[in-house]
Amino acid sequence: MEKATIIGIDLAKRVFQVHAAAKDGRPVLRKKVSRAQLLGFLAKQPRAIVAMEACCGAHFLGRTFAAQGHTVRLSMCSPT
């Protein structure tokens, strides 16, 4: 797999959608990952920016991913 510089994670209860992109924006990975597999999966990835929507679970995961060496970015939802 080509090196991903940014990894986006769509958070859910049981299955997460992971999308990784190269430096030029080309997708290099699209994968469904279960909750039990997520931490191990990200630990195996090269250090990258990990982007998630800010919610209660995202803060815990963000701290965990940062401890693995990733740079974490949480985005706020705009009210509708």
Backbone hydrogen bonds, N-H to C=O, Kabsch-Sander energy under -0.5 kcal/mol:
donor,donor_aa,acceptor,acceptor_aa,energy
5,T,21,A,-2.4
6,I,21,A,-1.7
7,I,49,I,-3.4
8,G,19,H,-3.6
9,I,51,A,-2.5
10,D,17,Q,-2.7
11,L,9,I,-0.8
16,F,33,V,-3.6
17,Q,10,D,-1.4
18,V,16,F,-0.6
18,V,31,K,-3.1
19,H,8,G,-2.6
20,A,29,L,-2.6
21,A,6,I,-2.6
22,A,26,R,-2.9
25,G,22,A,-2.0
28,V,20,A,-2.7
29,L,20,A,-1.4
31,K,18,V,-2.5
33,V,16,F,-2.9
35,R,14,R,-2.1
37,Q,34,S,-0.7
38,L,34,S,-1.4
39,L,35,R,-0.6
41,F,37,Q,-2.6
42,L,38,L,-2.5
43,A,39,L,-1.8
44,K,40,G,-1.2
44,K,41,F,-0.5
45,Q,41,F,-0.6
45,Q,42,L,-0.7
49,I,5,T,-2.4
50,V,48,A,-0.5
50,V,71,T,-3.4
51,A,7,I,-2.9
51,A,49,I,-0.6
52,M,73,R,-2.2
53,E,9,I,-0.5
54,A,75,S,-3.6
59,H,55,C,-1.4
60,F,56,C,-1.0
61,L,57,G,-2.4
62,G,58,A,-2.8
63,R,59,H,-2.0
64,T,60,F,-1.9
65,F,61,L,-3.0
66,A,62,G,-2.4
67,A,63,R,-1.8
68,Q,64,T,-1.0
69,G,66,A,-1.4
70,H,65,F,-2.1
71,T,48,A,-2.3
72,V,70,H,-0.6
73,R,50,V,-2.9
75,S,52,M,-2.4
